[in-house]
Amino acid sequence: MNLNLYIIRDYLNQAILHQNIHHSLIFCPFDSVTLYYPGQAVLANYLYVIDGEVWMKEKEYFAGGNFVIWNWDSQCEGTPSINSIGLSPEPSIHEIFFQIQQIFSRFQKWELELYGLLANHAPFKKYGDISLGFLENPICMYTAGLRNIFYSERKKAKNLMLFTEEDADNFLPYDDIEGLRLNPEFTRTIDQTEPTIFPDDFWGYRILYDNIRVQGLYIARLMVCEVERPLRSSDYALLHMLSTMIQHGIANQEMAINSHPQYFDDYILRLIHREPVSVQELLPVLEKFQWAVNDSYFCVLIPISTYDQAISTVSTFCIKLESLISGCAALEKDSHIVLLVNLRNAASTRDEILANLIYLLRENLLKAGISSEFSDLWQLYHYYNQAENALHIGAETNPTLWYYRYEHYAYRHLLKRALGDSTIESICPSGLQKLLSYDLLHNRQYTRSLKVYLEEDQSVTRTIRKLYMQRSTFIYQLKRIEEISALNLSEKSCKIHLLLVFQIMEESGYQLP
């Protein structure tokens, strides 16, 4: 489950000495937490726990990152563009890391429970009941027509007048309905697309609400009533997560699941082949399929045998796929099945869908290449190619697996593209060629030492440790490497070029002297 720094801040049982958070209240950028070590590449989907001393040395490289700064003091200021919170040196950095891991685990458990309710078409009140421990205020929901759907509370709120448990499936009192309809503030709430605060002048307490829409239509509202504790910044994201799950539940329970129209295959194939498809052609087809161009998608490519084609079992397998995965279209292309999954309609994550797909693949002795997620159907061609490359590279490197995710093989794919039709020798800088020739002629291993030195981010200490070499010996080697190759190892482009060549060599099985 993805979280943000507002959630970490509010659920971390520590005094916050500093906070600098720029992302929106509902934007949840990271899905994992890790301890930062010097020289580590900073990824947008990670939360890094970092020592304040390391932060001071490397913070200029942290743009776009998310950090919890342990041992923070005023000297750590001066980084307004980086999302961060600062903590004291007590307790230890490892204890802070453990606490944040526990926060992730708690929310992941909540997410799994919500998905369980979704899969079992559970009453919406159960969604509210299992969320009380997070939002810690009464949770309620009503339709666009002001009919009560459910009300969940931990304890009786004395001044709560909007809902009671007995009001489920009933409409609000007539006077309240009229009061709301005549309230200009309430009228403006209908257009809100993110969680928003409704002021306390109507019921005497504030309400955090999120509108629920299906196919763009406002159909219901989920609310948290500020009566047990003050609303917090983290409540915005949590309420939005909950309302999104309920939105999927509404779609599952009230919308019929129909097989996609046959002519839809033609448009998918045309997009894969990059053949012209106009907006005027595509949008009506997607609308009938209840898809949108900017929905979240991923593509699956499954090779099929000529035997399966001959006995006409491919169409049966496509039907199996579509029955297993809601919100997908399965079609035949050449000697493959193309599965295009609409994650909005599926109401499941990519990981959950793949967890179910693997059983069908094993049962039928099939393999699959999996693209990454994308949100522009016009780009289907590129993601079809991702699935194709994942399948080919994955089958070569890990033949025992049943499916191959592109993200696991993207690096190898990029290396192959970088090499192209060129030989390894032709992409080597002339200085590296000189060094290789010297090693072969004089029975030296300077090239190997250079490779390790660059891989260890030019740290002499880490290099000699890895090479089991004395410092003086390596310093002499480094001097000779620079003399022989004339490479400028302080130049960034030179280092990147060398590391890329070394990686291509390794992937190609090239043996260094």
C-alpha positions in Angstrom: 0.0 0.0 0.0 1.3 3.4 -0.9 1.7 6.0 1.9 2.8 9.6 2.2 4.8 11.6 4.8 1.6 13.0 6.3 0.6 9.4 7.3 4.1 8.6 8.5 4.2 11.8 10.6 0.8 11.2 12.2 1.3 7.5 13.0 4.9 7.7 14.0 5.0 7.8 17.8 7.8 10.4 17.9 8.1 14.2 18.4 8.5 15.9 15.0 11.3 18.5 15.1 11.0 19.5 11.5 8.6 19.0 8.6 8.8 20.0 5.0 6.1 18.3 2.9 5.2 19.5 -0.5 3.1 16.8 -2.1 -0.7 17.0 -2.0 -2.6 15.5 0.9 -3.9 12.5 -1.0 -0.8 11.8 -3.1 0.9 8.7 -1.8 4.2 8.3 -3.6 6.1 5.6 -1.8 5.4 1.9 -1.2 8.5 0.8 0.7 10.9 2.1 3.4 14.6 1.6 3.5 17.7 2.8 5.4 19.7 5.2 3.3 23.4 4.5 2.8 25.9 6.9 1.2 25.9 7.0 -2.6 22.6 5.3 -2.9 20.3 6.2 -5.8 17.2 7.9 -4.6 13.9 6.6 -6.0 10.5 8.3 -5.9 8.7 5.2 -4.7 10.8 4.8 -1.5 10.8 6.4 1.9 14.4 6.8 3.1 15.4 6.8 6.8 18.7 8.8 6.9 21.2 10.0 9.5 21.3 13.7 9.8 25.0 13.8 9.3 24.8 11.9 6.0 21.9 14.1 5.0 24.1 17.2 5.3 26.7 15.7 3.0 24.5 14.5 0.2 21.2 16.4 0.3 21.9 18.3 -2.9 21.4 14.9 -4.7 18.0 14.2 -3.1 15.6 16.2 -5.3 12.2 14.4 -5.6 12.9 12.1 -2.7 11.1 11.4 0.6 13.1 11.3 3.8 12.8 10.8 7.6 15.9 12.5 9.0 17.1 10.9 12.2 19.3 13.0 14.5 18.0 16.2 12.9 19.1 19.6 14.0 18.9 23.2 12.7 22.0 22.7 10.5 19.9 20.3 8.3 17.8 23.2 7.1 18.1 24.6 3.6 16.4 22.0 1.5 12.9 23.4 0.9 12.4 21.3 -2.3 12.8 17.9 -0.6 9.9 16.2 1.3 11.2 15.4 4.8 10.4 15.2 8.5 13.1 15.5 11.2 13.4 13.5 14.4 15.6 13.6 17.5 18.5 11.1 18.0 16.3 9.2 20.5 15.5 6.4 19.9 18.0 4.8 17.6 17.8 5.1 13.8 17.1 1.3 13.7 14.1 1.7 16.1 12.7 4.5 13.9 13.1 2.3 10.8 11.3 -0.6 12.6 8.4 1.7 13.7 7.9 2.9 10.1 8.0 -0.7 8.9 5.2 -1.5 11.4 3.2 1.5 10.0 3.5 0.0 6.5 2.5 -3.4 7.8 -0.5 -2.0 9.6 -1.8 -0.2 6.5 -1.1 -3.2 4.2 -3.2 -5.4 6.5 -6.0 -2.8 6.2 -5.7 -2.8 2.5 -5.9 -6.6 2.3 -9.0 -6.6 4.5 -10.7 -4.0 2.2 -9.8 -6.1 -0.9 -11.3 -9.1 0.9 -14.6 -7.2 1.5 -14.5 -6.1 -2.2 -14.0 -9.6 -3.5 -16.9 -10.9 -1.3 -19.3 -8.1 -2.2 -19.6 -7.3 1.5 -22.0 -4.6 2.8 -20.5 -1.1 2.8 -20.8 -0.8 6.5 -18.1 -3.4 7.0 -15.7 -1.1 5.0 -16.4 1.6 7.6 -16.2 -0.7 10.6 -12.7 -1.9 9.8 -11.5 1.6 9.1 -12.5 3.1 12.4 -9.1 2.3 13.9 -7.4 4.6 11.4 -9.8 7.5 11.0 -10.8 7.4 14.7 -14.0 9.3 14.1 -17.5 8.3 13.0 -17.6 7.3 9.3 -20.8 7.5 7.3 -22.0 7.5 3.8 -25.1 8.8 2.0 -26.3 8.8 -1.6 -26.6 11.8 -3.9 -30.3 11.7 -3.0 -29.3 12.0 0.7 -30.3 8.5 1.7 -28.2 7.0 4.5 -26.1 4.0 3.5 -24.2 3.2 6.7 -22.9 4.7 9.9 -19.9 3.4 11.8 -18.6 4.6 15.2 -16.3 3.4 18.0 -18.3 5.1 20.7 -21.5 7.2 20.9 -20.8 10.7 19.9 -23.1 12.9 22.0 -23.4 15.8 19.6 -23.6 13.7 16.4 -26.8 14.6 14.7 -26.2 13.6 11.1 -26.5 9.9 11.4 -27.3 7.0 13.7 -27.0 3.3 13.1 -30.8 3.1 13.1 -31.0 5.6 10.2 -29.5 3.2 7.6 -31.4 3.0 4.4 -33.5 6.0 5.5 -33.4 9.6 4.1 -32.3 12.5 6.2 -35.1 14.4 7.9 -36.9 16.7 5.5 -35.8 19.9 7.3 -32.2 18.8 7.1 -32.5 18.1 3.4 -34.0 21.4 2.7 -31.4 23.2 4.8 -28.6 21.5 2.9 -30.1 22.2 -0.5 -30.5 25.9 0.4 -26.9 26.1 1.7 -24.6 27.5 -0.9 -21.6 25.9 0.8 -23.2 22.5 0.4 -24.1 23.1 -3.2 -20.4 23.8 -4.0 -19.4 20.5 -2.4 -20.9 18.5 -5.3 -18.1 19.5 -7.7 -15.3 18.6 -5.4 -13.0 15.8 -6.7 -10.8 15.4 -3.7 -11.4 15.1 0.1 -12.6 18.5 1.4 -13.7 20.0 4.8 -17.3 21.0 5.2 -17.5 23.7 7.9 -19.1 23.3 11.3 -21.8 26.0 10.9 -24.5 23.5 9.9 -24.2 20.5 12.3 -21.8 22.1 14.8 -18.7 20.0 13.9 -16.6 19.8 10.8 -16.9 17.0 8.3 -14.2 15.6 6.0 -15.9 14.3 2.9 -15.0 12.6 -0.4 -17.4 12.4 -3.3 -17.8 9.0 -5.0 -18.4 8.9 -8.7 -19.1 6.0 -11.1 -18.5 6.8 -14.8 -18.1 10.4 -13.9 -21.5 10.7 -12.1 -21.7 11.8 -8.5 -23.6 9.0 -6.7 -22.6 9.0 -3.1 -20.5 10.7 -0.4 -18.2 9.2 2.3 -17.7 11.3 5.4 -15.6 11.5 8.6 -17.2 13.5 11.4 -14.8 15.5 13.6 -16.3 14.5 17.0 -13.8 12.1 18.7 -10.5 13.7 17.8 -9.3 16.6 15.6 -9.0 15.8 11.9 -5.4 15.3 10.7 -3.7 15.8 7.4 -3.3 12.0 7.0 -7.1 11.6 7.2 -7.4 13.0 3.7 -5.4 10.2 2.0 -7.0 7.5 4.2 -10.5 8.7 3.4 -9.7 8.8 -0.3 -8.3 5.3 -0.2 -11.5 4.1 1.5 -13.8 5.9 -0.8 -11.9 4.5 -3.8 -12.5 0.9 -2.5 -16.2 1.6 -1.9 -16.4 3.1 -5.4 -15.1 -0.2 -6.8 -17.5 -2.0 -4.6 -20.4 0.0 -6.0 -19.3 -0.7 -9.5 -19.0 -4.4 -8.8 -22.4 -4.7 -7.2 -24.5 -2.5 -9.5 -22.8 -2.8 -12.9 -23.3 -5.9 -15.1 -20.2 -7.5 -16.4 -20.5 -8.0 -20.1 -18.1 -9.5 -22.6 -16.4 -7.0 -24.8 -17.9 -6.5 -28.3 -16.2 -8.4 -31.0 -15.2 -5.4 -33.0 -13.2 -4.1 -30.1 -10.4 -6.6 -31.0 -9.8 -4.8 -34.3 -9.2 -1.5 -32.6 -6.8 -3.0 -30.1 -4.9 -4.7 -32.9 -4.7 -1.4 -34.8 -3.3 0.4 -31.8 -0.7 -2.4 -31.3 0.3 -2.1 -35.0 0.4 1.7 -34.8 -2.2 1.9 -37.5 -4.3 5.1 -37.7 -7.2 5.2 -35.3 -9.1 8.5 -34.9 -10.5 9.8 -31.7 -13.9 9.8 -33.3 -13.6 6.1 -34.0 -12.1 5.0 -30.7 -14.0 6.9 -28.0 -17.5 5.5 -28.8 -16.1 2.0 -28.8 -14.4 2.5 -25.4 -17.5 4.1 -24.0 -19.6 1.0 -24.9 -16.9 -1.1 -23.2 -17.0 1.3 -20.2 -13.3 2.1 -20.7 -11.5 5.5 -21.0 -8.3 6.4 -22.8 -6.6 7.5 -19.6 -7.6 4.5 -17.4 -4.8 2.5 -15.9 -3.8 -0.5 -18.0 -1.2 -3.2 -18.4 -0.6 -5.7 -21.3 0.1 -9.4 -21.1 1.5 -11.5 -24.0 1.0 -15.3 -23.9 2.6 -17.5 -26.6 0.4 -20.4 -27.8 1.3 -23.5 -29.6 0.4 -24.4 -33.1 -1.5 -27.4 -31.6 -3.7 -25.1 -29.6 -4.4 -23.1 -32.7 -5.2 -26.2 -34.7 -7.7 -27.6 -32.2 -9.3 -24.1 -31.7 -8.7 -24.0 -27.9 -7.4 -20.4 -28.0 -10.8 -18.8 -28.0 -11.8 -21.0 -25.0 -8.7 -19.9 -23.1 -9.5 -16.2 -23.9 -12.9 -16.7 -22.4 -11.3 -18.3 -19.3 -9.0 -15.2 -19.0 -11.9 -12.8 -19.3 -13.9 -14.7 -16.7 -11.0 -14.8 -14.3 -10.1 -11.2 -14.7 -12.8 -8.6 -14.8 -12.2 -5.5 -16.9 -10.0 -7.2 -19.5 -10.0 -8.0 -23.1 -8.3 -11.2 -24.4 -7.7 -11.7 -28.1 -5.5 -13.7 -30.5 -2.6 -12.1 -32.4 -0.4 -14.2 -34.6 0.7 -17.0 -32.4 0.0 -15.2 -29.1 -2.8 -14.2 -26.8 -2.9 -10.5 -26.0 -4.5 -9.7 -22.7 -5.2 -6.0 -22.1 -6.3 -5.3 -18.5 -8.1 -2.2 -17.4 -7.2 -1.8 -13.8 -10.0 0.6 -13.0 -12.6 -1.9 -14.2 -10.8 -4.8 -12.7 -10.9 -3.2 -9.2 -7.7 -5.0 -8.4 -4.0 -4.3 -8.4 -1.7 -5.6 -11.0 0.0 -7.8 -8.4 -3.4 -9.4 -7.3 -4.3 -10.1 -10.9 -0.9 -11.7 -11.6 -1.3 -13.8 -8.4 -4.5 -15.3 -9.9 -3.1 -15.5 -13.5 -0.2 -17.7 -12.5 -2.5 -20.7 -11.6 -4.1 -20.6 -15.1 -0.6 -20.4 -16.7 0.7 -23.4 -14.8 -2.4 -25.4 -15.4 -2.1 -24.9 -19.2 1.8 -25.0 -19.3 1.9 -21.4 -20.6 4.3 -18.5 -20.0 3.6 -14.8 -20.2 5.4 -11.4 -20.6 3.9 -8.6 -18.5 4.2 -4.9 -19.3 4.4 -2.2 -16.7 1.3 -0.1 -16.0 0.3 2.8 -18.3 -2.4 5.4 -18.5 -2.7 6.3 -22.1 -4.2 3.8 -24.5 -2.7 5.5 -27.5 0.7 4.3 -26.2 -0.4 0.6 -26.3 2.2 -0.2 -28.9 5.1 0.6 -26.6 3.7 -1.5 -23.7 2.9 -4.4 -26.0 6.6 -4.3 -26.9 7.5 -4.3 -23.2 5.5 -7.5 -22.7 7.1 -9.0 -25.8 10.7 -8.1 -24.6 9.9 -9.3 -21.1 8.8 -12.6 -22.5 11.8 -13.1 -24.7 14.5 -11.9 -22.3 12.8 -13.6 -19.3 12.5 -17.0 -21.1 16.3 -16.8 -21.9 17.4 -15.9 -18.4 14.8 -17.5 -16.1 13.2 -20.4 -18.1 11.7 -21.9 -15.0 9.4 -19.0 -14.2 5.8 -18.8 -15.5 5.6 -15.1 -16.2 8.1 -12.2 -16.6 7.5 -8.6 -15.5 9.1 -6.0 -17.7 10.5 -4.1 -14.8 12.6 -7.1 -13.9 14.2 -7.2 -17.4 14.1 -3.5 -18.4 17.8 -3.1 -17.7 18.8 -6.0 -19.9 16.4 -4.7 -22.6 18.1 -1.2 -22.5 21.5 -2.8 -22.6 20.6 -4.8 -25.7 19.2 -1.6 -27.4 22.4 0.3 -26.4 24.6 -2.4 -28.0 22.4 -2.8 -31.1 24.3 -4.2 -34.1 27.6 -2.9 -32.7 30.4 -5.1 -31.3 31.6 -4.7 -27.8 34.9 -3.5 -29.1 33.3 -0.8 -31.2 31.5 0.8 -28.2 34.6 0.8 -26.0 36.3 4.2 -25.4 39.8 4.2 -26.9 41.3 4.6 -23.5 39.6 1.4 -22.3 40.8 -0.5 -25.4 44.4 0.6 -24.6 44.0 -0.6 -21.0 42.6 -4.0 -22.2 45.5 -4.4 -24.7 48.0 -3.5 -22.0 46.5 -6.1 -19.6 46.7 -8.8 -22.3 50.3 -7.9 -23.3 51.7 -7.6 -19.8 49.5 -10.1 -17.9 47.9 -7.4 -15.7 44.4 -6.9 -14.3 44.1 -3.1 -14.4 40.8 -3.2 -16.3 39.3 -5.4 -13.6 40.5 -3.0 -10.9 39.0 0.0 -12.8 35.7 -1.8 -13.1 35.5 -2.4 -9.3 36.6 1.2 -8.6 33.8 2.6 -10.7 31.2 0.2 -9.3 32.2 1.3 -5.8 31.6 4.9 -6.7 35.4 5.6 -6.8 35.7 4.8 -3.1 39.3 3.6 -2.5 38.4 2.0 0.8 35.6 -0.1 -0.6 37.6 -1.0 -3.7 40.6 -2.4 -1.9 38.3 -4.3 0.5 36.6 -5.9 -2.5 39.8 -6.6 -4.3 41.7 -7.8 -1.2 44.5 -5.3 -2.1 46.7 -3.0 -0.1 45.9 0.7 -0.4 49.4 1.5 -1.7 49.2 -1.2 -4.3 45.8 0.1 -5.6 46.9 3.7 -5.5 49.8 2.7 -7.8 47.5 0.8 -10.0 45.1 3.7 -10.3 48.0 6.0 -11.3 49.0 3.5 -14.0 45.4 3.1 -15.2 45.2 6.9 -15.7 48.6 7.0 -17.5 47.8 4.1 -19.8 44.2 5.0 -20.7 44.3 8.8 -20.4 40.6 8.5 -19.3 39.2 11.4 -17.3 37.6 9.5 -14.4 36.4 12.7 -12.8 34.1 13.4 -15.8 30.5 12.1 -15.3 29.9 11.2 -18.9 33.1 9.1 -19.0 32.2 7.2 -15.8 28.7 6.5 -17.2 30.1 5.3 -20.5 32.6 3.0 -18.8 30.0 1.5 -16.5 27.6 0.9 -19.3 30.3 -0.9 -21.4 31.4 -3.0 -18.4 27.8 -4.0 -17.8 27.3 -4.9 -21.5 30.5 -7.0 -21.3 29.2 -8.8 -18.2 25.8 -9.5 -19.7 27.4 -10.8 -22.9 29.8 -13.1 -21.1 32.9 -11.1 -22.0 35.8 -12.2 -19.8 38.1 -9.4 -18.6 41.9 -10.2 -18.6 
